[in-house]
Amino acid sequence: MLARVWQVVYTATQFADAPEVQILVDGRRVEALGGEGVMIGSPLRRRATPPSL
Protein backbone atom coordinates (compact mmCIF):
# COMPACT_ATOMS: atom_id res chain seq x y z
CA MET A 1 0.00 0.00 0.00
CA LEU A 2 2.84 2.37 0.84
CA ALA A 3 4.36 1.88 -2.61
CA ARG A 4 1.03 2.66 -4.25
CA VAL A 5 0.60 5.87 -2.28
CA TRP A 6 4.10 7.07 -3.16
CA GLN A 7 3.54 6.21 -6.83
CA VAL A 8 0.51 8.50 -6.85
CA VAL A 9 2.46 11.24 -5.04
CA TYR A 10 5.46 11.07 -7.40
CA THR A 11 3.25 10.95 -10.51
CA ALA A 12 1.04 13.87 -9.43
CA THR A 13 3.90 16.07 -8.24
CA GLN A 14 6.04 15.78 -11.36
CA PHE A 15 4.70 19.17 -12.45
CA ALA A 16 5.96 22.43 -10.92
CA ASP A 17 2.44 23.77 -10.27
CA ALA A 18 1.55 20.69 -8.19
CA PRO A 19 4.15 20.53 -5.37
CA GLU A 20 1.87 18.44 -3.15
CA VAL A 21 -1.13 16.14 -3.44
CA GLN A 22 -4.04 15.36 -1.14
CA ILE A 23 -5.46 11.86 -1.45
CA LEU A 24 -9.21 11.66 -0.86
CA VAL A 25 -11.38 8.58 -0.44
CA ASP A 26 -14.90 8.98 -1.86
CA GLY A 27 -14.27 12.74 -1.90
CA ARG A 28 -13.42 12.86 1.81
CA ARG A 29 -10.18 13.38 3.67
CA VAL A 30 -9.21 10.35 5.76
CA GLU A 31 -6.28 10.03 8.16
CA ALA A 32 -5.05 6.59 7.10
CA LEU A 33 -5.41 4.22 4.18
CA GLY A 34 -5.58 0.44 4.17
CA GLY A 35 -4.99 -2.05 6.93
CA GLU A 36 -1.36 -0.92 7.11
CA GLY A 37 -2.45 2.54 8.25
CA VAL A 38 -0.56 4.56 5.61
CA MET A 39 -0.99 8.16 6.77
CA ILE A 40 -2.65 10.37 4.14
CA GLY A 41 -4.47 12.90 6.34
CA SER A 42 -2.48 15.89 5.12
CA PRO A 43 -1.08 16.88 1.72
CA LEU A 44 1.94 14.81 0.66
CA ARG A 45 4.95 16.08 -1.27
CA ARG A 46 7.96 14.49 -2.87
CA ARG A 47 10.81 13.67 -0.56
CA ALA A 48 14.36 14.72 -1.42
CA THR A 49 15.17 11.01 -1.61
CA PRO A 50 12.57 8.38 -2.51
CA PRO A 51 11.22 6.40 0.46
CA SER A 52 12.67 2.94 0.95
CA LEU A 53 9.96 0.32 0.87
C-alpha distance matrix in Angstrom:
0.0 3.8 5.4 5.1 6.3 8.8 9.9 10.9 12.6 14.4 15.5 16.8 18.5 20.4 23.3 25.7 26.0 22.3 21.6 18.8 16.5 15.9 13.1 14.9 14.3 17.5 19.2 18.7 17.2 15.0 14.4 10.9 8.0 7.0 8.8 7.3 9.0 7.3 10.6 11.5 15.1 16.9 17.0 15.0 16.9 16.8 17.4 20.6 18.8 15.3 12.9 13.0 10.0
3.8 0.0 3.8 5.4 5.2 6.3 8.6 10.1 10.7 12.3 14.2 15.5 16.5 18.4 21.5 23.5 24.1 20.5 19.2 16.6 15.0 14.8 12.8 15.3 15.6 19.1 20.2 19.4 17.3 15.3 14.0 10.9 9.1 9.3 10.9 8.2 9.1 6.3 9.1 10.3 14.0 15.1 15.1 12.5 14.0 13.7 13.9 17.0 15.3 11.9 9.3 9.9 7.4
5.4 3.8 0.0 3.8 5.5 5.2 6.1 8.8 9.9 10.4 12.1 14.2 15.3 16.5 19.9 22.2 23.3 19.8 18.8 16.7 15.3 15.9 14.0 16.8 17.2 20.5 21.6 21.4 19.6 18.1 17.2 14.3 12.1 12.1 13.9 11.6 12.8 10.0 12.5 12.9 16.7 17.4 16.5 13.6 14.3 13.1 13.6 16.3 14.2 10.5 8.8 9.1 6.8
5.1 5.4 3.8 0.0 3.8 5.5 5.1 6.4 8.7 10.0 10.6 12.4 14.3 15.7 18.8 21.4 22.0 18.5 18.2 15.8 13.7 14.0 11.6 14.0 14.3 17.3 18.5 18.7 17.4 16.3 16.2 13.5 10.7 10.9 13.5 12.1 13.0 10.2 12.5 12.0 15.7 16.6 15.6 13.1 14.3 13.8 15.2 18.2 16.6 13.0 11.8 12.8 10.6
6.3 5.2 5.5 3.8 0.0 3.8 5.4 5.3 6.3 8.8 10.0 10.7 12.3 14.5 17.2 19.4 19.7 16.0 15.4 12.7 10.5 10.6 8.6 11.5 12.4 15.8 16.4 16.2 14.4 13.4 13.2 11.0 9.0 10.4 13.4 11.7 11.5 8.1 9.5 8.5 12.2 12.8 11.8 9.5 11.1 11.4 13.0 16.4 15.5 12.2 11.0 12.8 11.3
8.8 6.3 5.2 5.5 3.8 0.0 3.8 5.3 4.9 6.0 8.4 9.7 10.3 12.1 15.3 17.3 18.2 14.7 13.6 11.6 10.5 11.8 10.8 14.3 15.8 19.1 19.3 19.1 17.0 16.4 15.6 13.7 12.3 13.8 16.4 14.1 13.9 10.2 11.2 10.5 14.1 13.8 12.1 8.9 9.2 8.4 9.8 12.9 11.9 8.6 8.0 10.4 9.8
9.9 8.6 6.1 5.1 5.4 3.8 0.0 3.8 5.5 5.3 6.0 8.5 10.0 10.9 14.2 16.9 17.9 14.7 14.4 12.9 11.5 13.2 11.9 15.1 16.4 19.3 19.6 20.2 18.7 18.4 18.3 16.4 14.3 15.4 18.2 16.4 16.6 13.2 14.5 13.3 16.8 16.5 14.4 11.5 11.4 10.2 12.2 14.8 13.6 10.2 10.6 12.4 11.6
10.9 10.1 8.8 6.4 5.3 5.3 3.8 0.0 3.8 5.6 5.2 6.0 8.4 10.2 12.8 15.5 15.8 12.3 12.7 10.7 8.5 10.0 8.7 11.8 13.5 16.2 16.2 17.0 15.8 16.0 16.5 15.1 13.2 14.9 18.2 16.9 16.5 13.1 13.7 11.6 14.8 14.4 12.1 9.9 10.4 10.4 13.1 16.1 15.8 12.8 13.1 15.5 14.7
12.6 10.7 9.9 8.7 6.3 4.9 5.5 3.8 0.0 3.8 5.5 5.3 6.0 8.6 11.1 13.1 13.6 10.0 9.4 7.5 6.3 8.6 8.7 12.4 14.8 17.8 17.1 17.4 15.5 15.9 15.9 15.0 14.0 16.3 19.4 17.6 16.6 12.9 12.7 10.5 13.4 12.2 9.5 6.7 6.6 6.8 9.8 12.9 13.2 10.8 11.4 14.5 14.5
14.4 12.3 10.4 10.0 8.8 6.0 5.3 5.6 3.8 0.0 3.8 5.6 5.3 6.2 9.6 11.9 13.4 10.4 9.8 9.2 9.2 12.2 12.5 16.1 18.4 21.2 20.6 21.1 19.3 19.7 19.5 18.5 17.3 19.2 22.1 20.0 19.5 15.7 15.8 14.1 17.0 15.6 12.6 9.6 7.9 6.2 9.1 11.3 11.3 9.0 10.8 13.7 14.3
15.5 14.2 12.1 10.6 10.0 8.4 6.0 5.2 5.5 3.8 0.0 3.8 5.6 5.6 8.6 11.8 12.8 10.2 10.9 10.6 9.8 12.7 12.6 15.8 17.9 20.2 19.6 20.8 19.7 20.5 21.0 19.9 18.3 20.1 23.3 21.7 21.3 17.8 18.0 15.8 18.6 17.4 14.3 11.9 10.7 9.6 12.8 14.8 14.9 12.6 14.3 16.9 17.0
16.8 15.5 14.2 12.4 10.7 9.7 8.5 6.0 5.3 5.6 3.8 0.0 3.8 5.7 7.1 10.0 10.0 7.0 8.4 7.8 6.8 9.8 10.5 13.5 16.2 18.3 17.1 18.3 17.3 18.7 19.4 19.1 17.9 20.2 23.6 22.3 21.3 17.8 17.3 14.5 16.7 15.1 11.7 10.2 9.3 9.6 13.2 15.6 16.4 14.5 16.0 19.0 19.2
18.5 16.5 15.3 14.3 12.3 10.3 10.0 8.4 6.0 5.3 5.6 3.8 0.0 3.8 5.3 7.2 8.1 5.2 5.3 6.0 7.0 10.7 12.3 15.7 18.7 21.1 19.5 20.3 18.6 20.0 20.2 20.1 19.5 22.1 25.3 23.5 22.3 18.6 17.7 15.1 17.1 14.8 11.2 9.2 7.1 6.9 10.6 12.6 14.0 12.9 14.9 18.3 19.2
20.4 18.4 16.5 15.7 14.5 12.1 10.9 10.2 8.6 6.2 5.6 5.7 3.8 0.0 3.8 6.7 8.8 7.4 7.9 9.6 10.7 14.4 15.7 19.0 21.8 24.0 22.6 23.7 22.2 23.6 23.8 23.4 22.5 24.7 27.8 26.0 25.1 21.4 20.9 18.6 20.8 18.5 14.9 12.7 10.2 8.8 12.0 13.0 14.2 13.3 15.9 19.0 20.1
23.3 21.5 19.9 18.8 17.2 15.3 14.2 12.8 11.1 9.6 8.6 7.1 5.3 3.8 0.0 3.8 5.6 5.5 7.2 9.8 11.2 14.8 16.7 19.6 22.7 24.5 22.6 23.9 22.7 24.6 25.1 25.2 24.5 27.1 30.3 28.7 27.5 23.8 22.9 20.2 21.8 19.3 15.5 14.1 11.6 11.2 14.5 15.3 17.1 16.7 19.3 22.5 23.7
25.7 23.5 22.2 21.4 19.4 17.3 16.9 15.5 13.1 11.9 11.8 10.0 7.2 6.7 3.8 0.0 3.8 5.5 6.1 9.6 12.1 15.7 18.2 21.2 24.6 26.4 24.2 25.1 23.6 25.6 25.8 26.4 26.3 29.1 32.2 30.4 28.9 25.2 23.8 21.1 22.3 19.3 15.5 14.4 11.6 11.5 14.4 14.8 17.4 17.7 20.4 23.8 25.4
26.0 24.1 23.3 22.0 19.7 18.2 17.9 15.8 13.6 13.4 12.8 10.0 8.1 8.8 5.6 3.8 0.0 3.8 6.1 8.9 10.8 14.0 16.8 19.3 22.8 24.3 21.7 22.7 21.5 23.9 24.6 25.6 25.5 28.6 31.9 30.4 28.6 25.1 23.4 20.3 21.0 18.0 14.3 14.1 12.1 13.1 16.3 17.4 20.0 20.0 22.2 25.8 27.0
22.3 20.5 19.8 18.5 16.0 14.7 14.7 12.3 10.0 10.4 10.2 7.0 5.2 7.4 5.5 5.5 3.8 0.0 3.8 5.5 7.1 10.5 13.1 15.8 19.3 21.2 18.8 19.6 18.2 20.4 21.0 21.8 21.7 24.8 28.1 26.6 24.8 21.3 19.7 16.6 17.6 14.7 10.9 10.6 9.0 10.4 13.9 15.7 18.0 17.5 19.3 22.9 23.8
21.6 19.2 18.8 18.2 15.4 13.6 14.4 12.7 9.4 9.8 10.9 8.4 5.3 7.9 7.2 6.1 6.1 3.8 0.0 3.8 7.1 10.6 13.5 16.7 20.2 22.6 20.3 20.5 18.4 20.1 20.1 20.8 21.2 24.3 27.3 25.4 23.5 19.9 18.1 15.5 16.4 13.2 9.5 8.6 6.1 7.6 10.7 12.4 15.0 15.1 16.8 20.5 21.9
18.8 16.6 16.7 15.8 12.7 11.6 12.9 10.7 7.5 9.2 10.6 7.8 6.0 9.6 9.8 9.6 8.9 5.5 3.8 0.0 3.8 7.0 10.0 13.2 16.7 19.3 17.2 17.0 14.7 16.4 16.3 17.1 17.6 20.8 23.8 22.1 20.0 16.6 14.6 11.8 12.7 9.7 5.9 5.3 4.3 7.3 10.5 13.1 15.3 14.7 15.7 19.3 20.2
16.5 15.0 15.3 13.7 10.5 10.5 11.5 8.5 6.3 9.2 9.8 6.8 7.0 10.7 11.2 12.1 10.8 7.1 7.1 3.8 0.0 3.8 6.4 9.6 13.1 15.6 13.7 13.8 11.8 13.5 14.1 14.7 14.8 18.0 21.3 20.1 18.0 14.7 13.0 9.6 10.8 8.7 5.2 5.3 6.5 9.3 12.5 15.7 17.2 15.8 16.2 19.6 19.8
15.9 14.8 15.9 14.0 10.6 11.8 13.2 10.0 8.6 12.2 12.7 9.8 10.7 14.4 14.8 15.7 14.0 10.5 10.6 7.0 3.8 0.0 3.8 6.4 10.0 12.6 10.6 10.1 8.0 10.0 10.9 12.1 12.4 15.9 19.2 18.4 16.0 13.2 11.1 7.4 7.9 6.5 4.4 6.3 9.0 12.2 15.0 18.4 19.7 18.1 17.8 20.9 20.6
13.1 12.8 14.0 11.6 8.6 10.8 11.9 8.7 8.7 12.5 12.6 10.5 12.3 15.7 16.7 18.2 16.8 13.1 13.5 10.0 6.4 3.8 0.0 3.8 6.8 9.9 8.9 8.7 7.1 8.3 9.8 10.0 9.5 12.7 16.2 15.9 13.8 11.3 10.1 6.4 7.9 8.3 7.4 8.2 11.2 13.8 16.4 20.0 20.6 18.4 17.7 20.3 19.4
14.9 15.3 16.8 14.0 11.5 14.3 15.1 11.8 12.4 16.1 15.8 13.5 15.7 19.0 19.6 21.2 19.3 15.8 16.7 13.2 9.6 6.4 3.8 0.0 3.8 6.4 5.3 5.1 4.9 6.7 9.6 10.3 9.8 12.8 16.3 16.8 14.6 12.9 11.7 8.3 8.7 9.9 10.0 11.7 14.8 17.5 20.1 23.8 24.4 22.1 21.1 23.6 22.3
14.3 15.6 17.2 14.3 12.4 15.8 16.4 13.5 14.8 18.4 17.9 16.2 18.7 21.8 22.7 24.6 22.8 19.3 20.2 16.7 13.1 10.0 6.8 3.8 0.0 3.8 5.3 5.2 6.4 6.8 10.1 10.0 8.7 11.0 14.4 15.7 13.8 13.0 12.7 10.0 10.6 12.8 13.4 14.7 18.0 20.4 22.8 26.5 26.7 24.0 22.7 24.7 22.9
17.5 19.1 20.5 17.3 15.8 19.1 19.3 16.2 17.8 21.2 20.2 18.3 21.1 24.0 24.5 26.4 24.3 21.2 22.6 19.3 15.6 12.6 9.9 6.4 3.8 0.0 3.8 5.5 8.5 9.6 13.3 13.5 12.2 14.0 17.2 19.0 17.3 16.8 16.4 13.7 13.8 15.8 16.3 18.0 21.1 23.5 26.2 29.8 30.1 27.5 26.4 28.4 26.5
19.2 20.2 21.6 18.5 16.4 19.3 19.6 16.2 17.1 20.6 19.6 17.1 19.5 22.6 22.6 24.2 21.7 18.8 20.3 17.2 13.7 10.6 8.9 5.3 5.3 3.8 0.0 3.8 6.9 9.5 13.1 14.3 13.7 16.2 19.6 20.8 18.6 17.6 16.5 13.3 12.8 14.1 14.3 16.5 19.5 22.3 25.1 28.7 29.5 27.2 26.4 28.8 27.4
18.7 19.4 21.4 18.7 16.2 19.1 20.2 17.0 17.4 21.1 20.8 18.3 20.3 23.7 23.9 25.1 22.7 19.6 20.5 17.0 13.8 10.1 8.7 5.1 5.2 5.5 3.8 0.0 3.8 6.3 10.0 11.7 12.0 14.9 17.9 19.1 16.4 15.8 14.2 11.3 10.0 11.8 13.0 15.5 18.9 21.9 24.4 28.0 28.9 26.7 25.5 27.9 26.5
17.2 17.3 19.6 17.4 14.4 17.0 18.7 15.8 15.5 19.3 19.7 17.3 18.6 22.2 22.7 23.6 21.5 18.2 18.4 14.7 11.8 8.0 7.1 4.9 6.4 8.5 6.9 3.8 0.0 3.8 6.8 9.2 10.3 13.7 16.6 17.1 14.1 13.2 11.0 8.1 6.3 8.2 9.9 12.6 16.1 19.3 21.4 25.1 26.0 24.1 22.7 25.3 24.2
15.0 15.3 18.1 16.3 13.4 16.4 18.4 16.0 15.9 19.7 20.5 18.7 20.0 23.6 24.6 25.6 23.9 20.4 20.1 16.4 13.5 10.0 8.3 6.7 6.8 9.6 9.5 6.3 3.8 0.0 3.8 5.8 7.4 10.7 13.1 13.8 10.6 10.4 8.6 6.8 5.4 8.7 11.2 13.0 16.8 19.7 21.3 25.0 25.5 23.4 21.5 23.6 22.2
14.4 14.0 17.2 16.2 13.2 15.6 18.3 16.5 15.9 19.5 21.0 19.4 20.2 23.8 25.1 25.8 24.6 21.0 20.1 16.3 14.1 10.9 9.8 9.6 10.1 13.3 13.1 10.0 6.8 3.8 0.0 3.8 7.1 10.4 12.2 12.0 8.4 8.3 5.8 5.4 3.9 7.6 10.7 12.1 15.9 18.6 19.5 23.2 23.6 21.7 19.5 21.5 20.3
10.9 10.9 14.3 13.5 11.0 13.7 16.4 15.1 15.0 18.5 19.9 19.1 20.1 23.4 25.2 26.4 25.6 21.8 20.8 17.1 14.7 12.1 10.0 10.3 10.0 13.5 14.3 11.7 9.2 5.8 3.8 0.0 3.8 6.8 8.6 8.4 4.9 5.1 4.4 5.4 6.4 9.9 12.3 12.6 16.1 18.2 19.0 22.7 22.5 20.1 17.6 19.1 17.4
8.0 9.1 12.1 10.7 9.0 12.3 14.3 13.2 14.0 17.3 18.3 17.9 19.5 22.5 24.5 26.3 25.5 21.7 21.2 17.6 14.8 12.4 9.5 9.8 8.7 12.2 13.7 12.0 10.3 7.4 7.1 3.8 0.0 3.8 6.9 7.2 5.3 5.1 6.5 6.7 9.0 12.1 13.6 13.4 16.7 18.3 19.4 23.1 22.4 19.6 17.2 18.4 16.2
7.0 9.3 12.1 10.9 10.4 13.8 15.4 14.9 16.3 19.2 20.1 20.2 22.1 24.7 27.1 29.1 28.6 24.8 24.3 20.8 18.0 15.9 12.7 12.8 11.0 14.0 16.2 14.9 13.7 10.7 10.4 6.8 3.8 0.0 3.8 5.3 5.6 6.6 9.4 10.4 12.7 15.8 17.2 16.6 19.6 20.7 21.6 25.2 24.0 20.9 18.2 18.7 15.9
8.8 10.9 13.9 13.5 13.4 16.4 18.2 18.2 19.4 22.1 23.3 23.6 25.3 27.8 30.3 32.2 31.9 28.1 27.3 23.8 21.3 19.2 16.2 16.3 14.4 17.2 19.6 17.9 16.6 13.1 12.2 8.6 6.9 3.8 0.0 3.8 5.4 8.1 11.0 12.9 15.0 18.2 20.0 19.3 22.2 23.2 23.5 26.9 25.5 22.5 19.4 19.3 16.3
7.3 8.2 11.6 12.1 11.7 14.1 16.4 16.9 17.6 20.0 21.7 22.3 23.5 26.0 28.7 30.4 30.4 26.6 25.4 22.1 20.1 18.4 15.9 16.8 15.7 19.0 20.8 19.1 17.1 13.8 12.0 8.4 7.2 5.3 3.8 0.0 3.8 5.7 9.1 11.7 14.2 17.0 18.6 17.3 20.0 20.6 20.5 23.8 22.2 19.3 16.0 15.8 13.0
9.0 9.1 12.8 13.0 11.5 13.9 16.6 16.5 16.6 19.5 21.3 21.3 22.3 25.1 27.5 28.9 28.6 24.8 23.5 20.0 18.0 16.0 13.8 14.6 13.8 17.3 18.6 16.4 14.1 10.6 8.4 4.9 5.3 5.6 5.4 3.8 0.0 3.8 6.0 8.8 10.7 13.7 15.8 15.1 18.1 19.4 19.4 22.9 21.9 19.4 16.2 16.8 14.6
7.3 6.3 10.0 10.2 8.1 10.2 13.2 13.1 12.9 15.7 17.8 17.8 18.6 21.4 23.8 25.2 25.1 21.3 19.9 16.6 14.7 13.2 11.3 12.9 13.0 16.8 17.6 15.8 13.2 10.4 8.3 5.1 5.1 6.6 8.1 5.7 3.8 0.0 3.8 6.4 9.2 11.5 12.9 11.7 14.5 15.6 15.8 19.4 18.5 15.9 13.0 14.1 12.3
10.6 9.1 12.5 12.5 9.5 11.2 14.5 13.7 12.7 15.8 18.0 17.3 17.7 20.9 22.9 23.8 23.4 19.7 18.1 14.6 13.0 11.1 10.1 11.7 12.7 16.4 16.5 14.2 11.0 8.6 5.8 4.4 6.5 9.4 11.0 9.1 6.0 3.8 0.0 3.8 5.9 8.0 10.1 9.5 12.8 14.6 14.9 18.6 18.4 16.4 13.9 15.7 14.7
11.5 10.3 12.9 12.0 8.5 10.5 13.3 11.6 10.5 14.1 15.8 14.5 15.1 18.6 20.2 21.1 20.3 16.6 15.5 11.8 9.6 7.4 6.4 8.3 10.0 13.7 13.3 11.3 8.1 6.8 5.4 5.4 6.7 10.4 12.9 11.7 8.8 6.4 3.8 0.0 3.8 5.6 7.1 7.3 10.9 13.4 14.6 18.4 18.7 16.7 14.9 17.3 16.5
15.1 14.0 16.7 15.7 12.2 14.1 16.8 14.8 13.4 17.0 18.6 16.7 17.1 20.8 21.8 22.3 21.0 17.6 16.4 12.7 10.8 7.9 7.9 8.7 10.6 13.8 12.8 10.0 6.3 5.4 3.9 6.4 9.0 12.7 15.0 14.2 10.7 9.2 5.9 3.8 0.0 3.8 7.0 8.8 12.5 15.6 16.8 20.4 21.3 19.7 18.0 20.5 19.9
16.9 15.1 17.4 16.6 12.8 13.8 16.5 14.4 12.2 15.6 17.4 15.1 14.8 18.5 19.3 19.3 18.0 14.7 13.2 9.7 8.7 6.5 8.3 9.9 12.8 15.8 14.1 11.8 8.2 8.7 7.6 9.9 12.1 15.8 18.2 17.0 13.7 11.5 8.0 5.6 3.8 0.0 3.8 6.4 9.8 13.2 14.6 18.1 19.5 18.5 17.3 20.4 20.4
17.0 15.1 16.5 15.6 11.8 12.1 14.4 12.1 9.5 12.6 14.3 11.7 11.2 14.9 15.5 15.5 14.3 10.9 9.5 5.9 5.2 4.4 7.4 10.0 13.4 16.3 14.3 13.0 9.9 11.2 10.7 12.3 13.6 17.2 20.0 18.6 15.8 12.9 10.1 7.1 7.0 3.8 0.0 3.8 6.8 10.4 12.5 15.9 17.6 16.6 16.2 19.6 19.9
15.0 12.5 13.6 13.1 9.5 8.9 11.5 9.9 6.7 9.6 11.9 10.2 9.2 12.7 14.1 14.4 14.1 10.6 8.6 5.3 5.3 6.3 8.2 11.7 14.7 18.0 16.5 15.5 12.6 13.0 12.1 12.6 13.4 16.6 19.3 17.3 15.1 11.7 9.5 7.3 8.8 6.4 3.8 0.0 3.8 7.0 9.0 12.6 14.0 12.8 12.5 16.0 16.6
16.9 14.0 14.3 14.3 11.1 9.2 11.4 10.4 6.6 7.9 10.7 9.3 7.1 10.2 11.6 11.6 12.1 9.0 6.1 4.3 6.5 9.0 11.2 14.8 18.0 21.1 19.5 18.9 16.1 16.8 15.9 16.1 16.7 19.6 22.2 20.0 18.1 14.5 12.8 10.9 12.5 9.8 6.8 3.8 0.0 3.8 6.4 9.5 11.4 10.9 11.7 15.4 16.7
16.8 13.7 13.1 13.8 11.4 8.4 10.2 10.4 6.8 6.2 9.6 9.6 6.9 8.8 11.2 11.5 13.1 10.4 7.6 7.3 9.3 12.2 13.8 17.5 20.4 23.5 22.3 21.9 19.3 19.7 18.6 18.2 18.3 20.7 23.2 20.6 19.4 15.6 14.6 13.4 15.6 13.2 10.4 7.0 3.8 0.0 3.8 6.6 8.1 7.7 9.3 13.0 14.8
17.4 13.9 13.6 15.2 13.0 9.8 12.2 13.1 9.8 9.1 12.8 13.2 10.6 12.0 14.5 14.4 16.3 13.9 10.7 10.5 12.5 15.0 16.4 20.1 22.8 26.2 25.1 24.4 21.4 21.3 19.5 19.0 19.4 21.6 23.5 20.5 19.4 15.8 14.9 14.6 16.8 14.6 12.5 9.0 6.4 3.8 0.0 3.8 5.2 5.9 7.4 11.0 13.5
20.6 17.0 16.3 18.2 16.4 12.9 14.8 16.1 12.9 11.3 14.8 15.6 12.6 13.0 15.3 14.8 17.4 15.7 12.4 13.1 15.7 18.4 20.0 23.8 26.5 29.8 28.7 28.0 25.1 25.0 23.2 22.7 23.1 25.2 26.9 23.8 22.9 19.4 18.6 18.4 20.4 18.1 15.9 12.6 9.5 6.6 3.8 0.0 3.8 6.7 9.1 12.1 15.2
18.8 15.3 14.2 16.6 15.5 11.9 13.6 15.8 13.2 11.3 14.9 16.4 14.0 14.2 17.1 17.4 20.0 18.0 15.0 15.3 17.2 19.7 20.6 24.4 26.7 30.1 29.5 28.9 26.0 25.5 23.6 22.5 22.4 24.0 25.5 22.2 21.9 18.5 18.4 18.7 21.3 19.5 17.6 14.0 11.4 8.1 5.2 3.8 0.0 3.8 6.4 8.8 12.2
15.3 11.9 10.5 13.0 12.2 8.6 10.2 12.8 10.8 9.0 12.6 14.5 12.9 13.3 16.7 17.7 20.0 17.5 15.1 14.7 15.8 18.1 18.4 22.1 24.0 27.5 27.2 26.7 24.1 23.4 21.7 20.1 19.6 20.9 22.5 19.3 19.4 15.9 16.4 16.7 19.7 18.5 16.6 12.8 10.9 7.7 5.9 6.7 3.8 0.0 3.8 6.4 9.1
12.9 9.3 8.8 11.8 11.0 8.0 10.6 13.1 11.4 10.8 14.3 16.0 14.9 15.9 19.3 20.4 22.2 19.3 16.8 15.7 16.2 17.8 17.7 21.1 22.7 26.4 26.4 25.5 22.7 21.5 19.5 17.6 17.2 18.2 19.4 16.0 16.2 13.0 13.9 14.9 18.0 17.3 16.2 12.5 11.7 9.3 7.4 9.1 6.4 3.8 0.0 3.8 6.2
13.0 9.9 9.1 12.8 12.8 10.4 12.4 15.5 14.5 13.7 16.9 19.0 18.3 19.0 22.5 23.8 25.8 22.9 20.5 19.3 19.6 20.9 20.3 23.6 24.7 28.4 28.8 27.9 25.3 23.6 21.5 19.1 18.4 18.7 19.3 15.8 16.8 14.1 15.7 17.3 20.5 20.4 19.6 16.0 15.4 13.0 11.0 12.1 8.8 6.4 3.8 0.0 3.8
10.0 7.4 6.8 10.6 11.3 9.8 11.6 14.7 14.5 14.3 17.0 19.2 19.2 20.1 23.7 25.4 27.0 23.8 21.9 20.2 19.8 20.6 19.4 22.3 22.9 26.5 27.4 26.5 24.2 22.2 20.3 17.4 16.2 15.9 16.3 13.0 14.6 12.3 14.7 16.5 19.9 20.4 19.9 16.6 16.7 14.8 13.5 15.2 12.2 9.1 6.2 3.8 0.0
